[in-house]
Amino acid sequence: EEEVDALREIFDVANLQWEQGRDPCTLPQVKCRDGRTLRLCLISRNITSLPESIGQLQFLKTLWLSGNKLSSLPKSVGQLQSLQALFLNNNQLTELPGSTLEL
């Protein structure tokens, strides 16, 4: 349930529509296994910030955020202990939160 709420908040900032009651694993931007979000692709969505709730995607392995307008990342990104790949090219980042160094 927390994972679904987090995805809904992330989709809101990415200006993506998500019909009420639809399984997020059926969305083209999401790849799941056993109901757990493993990959999230949000390339070129004009995202300027991410919600802290992104840290609740504890099984997330790959996160594509290239081509957005991010100038910072929430500290909760450091809670993504399963994260293996984070794509941030073509954003406006000047620094990363210290918590990302622990990944």
QUIFENGI-V134421 format. One record per pair of residues at least 24 apart in sequence whose C-alpha atoms are under 10 Angstrom apart, sorted by sequence separation. I is the first residue (numbers start at 1). J is the second residue. D is the distance in Angstrom with one decimal. If there is no record, write none. Layout:
I:J:D  I:J:D
This chain:
36:60:7.9  37:61:8.3  38:62:6.6  39:63:5.9  40:64:6.3  41:65:6.8  42:66:7.4  43:67:5.7  44:68:5.0  45:69:8.5  46:70:8.3  47:71:9.7  48:72:8.4  49:73:7.0  50:74:6.5  51:75:9.8  52:76:5.5  53:77:9.0  54:78:9.8  55:79:5.2  56:80:7.5  57:81:9.3  58:82:6.4  59:83:7.5  60:84:8.3  61:85:6.5  62:86:6.0  63:87:6.3  64:88:6.9  65:89:7.6  66:90:5.7  67:91:5.7  68:92:7.9  69:93:8.2  70:94:9.5  71:95:8.1  72:96:6.6  73:97:6.7  75:99:6.2  76:100:8.7  78:102:6.7  79:103:8.0  37:62:9.5  38:63:8.6  39:64:8.1  40:65:8.6  41:66:8.9  42:67:8.8  43:68:6.8  44:69:8.5  48:73:9.6  49:74:8.0  51:76:8.7  52:77:7.8  54:79:8.7  55:80:5.7  57:82:9.0  58:83:8.3  60:85:9.4  61:86:8.5  62:87:8.1  63:88:8.7  64:89:9.2  65:90:8.9  66:91:6.5  67:92:9.2  68:93:10.0  71:96:9.2  72:97:7.8  74:99:9.3  75:100:7.7  78:103:6.3  16:42:9.5  33:59:9.6  42:68:8.4  50:76:9.8  51:77:9.7  54:80:8.2  55:81:9.1  57:83:9.5  65:91:8.2  74:100:9.7  77:103:8.9  32:59:9.3  50:77:9.5  73:100:9.3  14:42:7.2  32:60:9.0  14:43:9.4  16:45:8.5  31:60:9.4  7:37:9.0  10:40:10.0  14:44:9.1  15:45:7.2  4:35:9.9  11:42:8.8  14:45:5.5  15:46:8.4  31:62:9.5  3:35:9.7  4:36:9.6  10:42:9.3  13:45:8.7  14:46:6.9  15:47:8.3  3:36:8.1  4:37:9.2  7:40:9.3  13:46:8.7  14:47:5.5  30:63:9.9  3:37:7.9  11:45:9.8  13:47:6.2  14:48:8.7  12:47:9.7  13:48:7.9  14:49:9.1  29:64:9.6  11:47:9.9  13:49:7.3  14:50:8.7  10:47:9.4  13:50:6.9  12:50:9.7  13:51:8.0  10:49:9.3  11:50:9.6  12:51:9.6  10:50:6.5  9:50:8.5  10:51:6.5  9:51:6.7  10:52:9.3  9:52:9.3  10:53:8.0  48:91:9.1  7:51:9.7  9:53:7.5  10:54:7.1  38:82:8.8  39:83:9.3  43:87:9.1  47:91:9.3  48:92:9.0  6:51:8.0  8:53:9.7  9:54:8.4  38:83:8.8  42:87:9.9  43:88:9.2  46:91:9.5  6:52:8.6  7:53:8.2  39:85:9.5  41:87:9.5  43:89:9.9  44:90:9.1  6:53:5.1  7:54:7.5  43:90:9.8  44:91:9.4  5:53:8.1  6:54:5.9  5:54:9.6  6:55:8.3  7:56:9.1  3:53:8.5  6:56:6.6  7:57:8.1  2:53:8.5  3:54:8.5  5:56:9.1  6:57:7.3  3:55:9.3  4:56:9.4  3:56:5.9  4:57:9.0  2:56:6.8  3:57:5.7  14:68:9.4  2:57:8.4  3:58:8.3  3:59:9.6
